[in-house]
Amino acid sequence: MTIGPNIIHFKDLGDQRGCLVAIENLRQIPFEIKRVYYIYGTRHGVVRGLHAHRKLRQVLICVKGSLDIYCEYANERKLFRLDKPTMGLDIGGLVWHDMRNLSEDCVLLVLANDFYNEADYIRDYQEFLGEKEGMIHAEEGIQRRSPSYSKH
């Protein structure tokens, strides 16, 4: 079943000395973390992502700067703005996503529930639409509509 993108808010545990956010498996993050990576130094105008995963679940956290993440899943499209290190975007499988408008200082931290597996990637949009259509019919029995983006 496709898990729609969802914002997670992390508690700032800081004090007069500064800010601190603690992230733990199966507590703030709803899965066991098996891989961590980060994206930084993205040139102006470059679009990142442009793919979906079949099963991988990730939480994306913009620890510095800002970016927009466009997500398409089931019969919905959503736009998320990440601009605080106290919020993350939980993205499950069969969610096409791309990252745009990365600020010059953007550092995007990604926590994933599995190790890298190229076979889990769907890099062709038409292939994604076919797999999404199959998932919709198998799980919900509804027909595909042309979605439009809603802002979150």
QUINOR-V64561 format. One record per residue. N is the residue number from 1. RES is the residue in one small letter. PHI is phi in whole degrees, 0 to 359 (999 if undefined). PSI is psi in radians with two decimals (999 if undefined). Layout:
((N;RES;PHI;PSI) (N;RES;PHI;PSI))
This chain:
((1;m;999;2.39) (2;t;285;2.25) (3;i;263;2.05) (4;g;295;2.64) (5;p;303;2.48) (6;n;214;2.35) (7;i;281;2.34) (8;i;247;2.29) (9;h;257;2.26) (10;f;258;2.50) (11;k;282;2.33) (12;d;276;1.99) (13;l;263;0.22) (14;g;288;3.05) (15;d;217;-2.74) (16;q;298;-0.30) (17;r;278;-0.37) (18;g;148;-3.01) (19;c;263;2.65) (20;l;209;2.27) (21;v;237;2.19) (22;a;256;2.36) (23;i;232;2.19) (24;e;230;2.57) (25;n;308;2.40) (26;l;58;0.24) (27;r;242;-1.53) (28;q;289;-0.53) (29;i;257;2.19) (30;p;281;0.47) (31;f;200;2.96) (32;e;281;2.22) (33;i;278;2.16) (34;k;246;-0.29) (35;r;213;2.47) (36;v;228;2.31) (37;y;212;2.89) (38;y;219;2.66) (39;i;246;2.31) (40;y;206;2.94) (41;g;69;0.42) (42;t;288;2.25) (43;r;290;2.64) (44;h;306;2.32) (45;g;85;-0.12) (46;v;282;2.37) (47;v;258;2.25) (48;r;255;2.94) (49;g;86;-1.92) (50;l;56;0.85) (51;h;198;3.03) (52;a;228;2.94) (53;h;241;2.59) (54;r;287;-0.77) (55;k;230;-0.42) (56;l;303;2.44) (57;r;242;2.38) (58;q;223;2.69) (59;v;240;2.16) (60;l;257;2.26) (61;i;231;2.12) (62;c;272;1.69) (63;v;281;-0.28) (64;k;207;2.46) (65;g;80;-2.60) (66;s;203;2.83) (67;l;195;2.85) (68;d;252;2.40) (69;i;239;2.09) (70;y;263;2.23) (71;c;235;2.39) (72;e;233;2.27) (73;y;203;2.71) (74;a;42;-2.12) (75;n;249;0.52) (76;e;228;2.69) (77;r;231;2.38) (78;k;223;2.58) (79;l;247;2.24) (80;f;240;2.40) (81;r;254;2.07) (82;l;255;2.07) (83;d;213;0.28) (84;k;222;2.39) (85;p;286;0.02) (86;t;259;0.26) (87;m;221;2.57) (88;g;226;2.81) (89;l;247;2.04) (90;d;273;2.07) (91;i;236;2.15) (92;g;267;-2.95) (93;g;289;2.79) (94;l;56;0.75) (95;v;238;1.93) (96;w;287;2.28) (97;h;217;2.54) (98;d;219;2.61) (99;m;250;2.23) (100;r;227;2.90) (101;n;57;0.71) (102;l;290;2.23) (103;s;293;2.78) (104;e;303;-0.58) (105;d;262;0.22) (106;c;296;2.28) (107;v;234;1.99) (108;l;254;1.99) (109;l;268;2.33) (110;v;236;2.23) (111;l;250;2.19) (112;a;238;2.62) (113;n;272;0.08) (114;d;207;2.91) (115;f;285;2.86) (116;y;301;2.33) (117;n;211;1.81) (118;e;303;-0.57) (119;a;295;-0.33) (120;d;279;-0.27) (121;y;280;2.46) (122;i;244;1.87) (123;r;259;-0.18) (124;d;257;2.15) (125;y;298;-0.69) (126;q;295;-0.66) (127;e;296;-0.72) (128;f;301;-0.81) (129;l;301;-0.70) (130;g;295;-0.78) (131;e;292;-0.65) (132;k;295;-0.76) (133;e;300;-0.78) (134;g;298;-0.71) (135;m;295;-0.75) (136;i;299;-0.82) (137;h;293;-0.68) (138;a;289;-0.72) (139;e;264;-0.59) (140;e;241;-0.34) (141;g;68;0.46) (142;i;247;2.76) (143;q;269;2.64) (144;r;290;2.34) (145;r;246;2.81) (146;s;280;1.92) (147;p;279;2.76) (148;s;238;2.72) (149;y;286;2.39) (150;s;247;2.54) (151;k;266;2.37) (152;h;231;999))
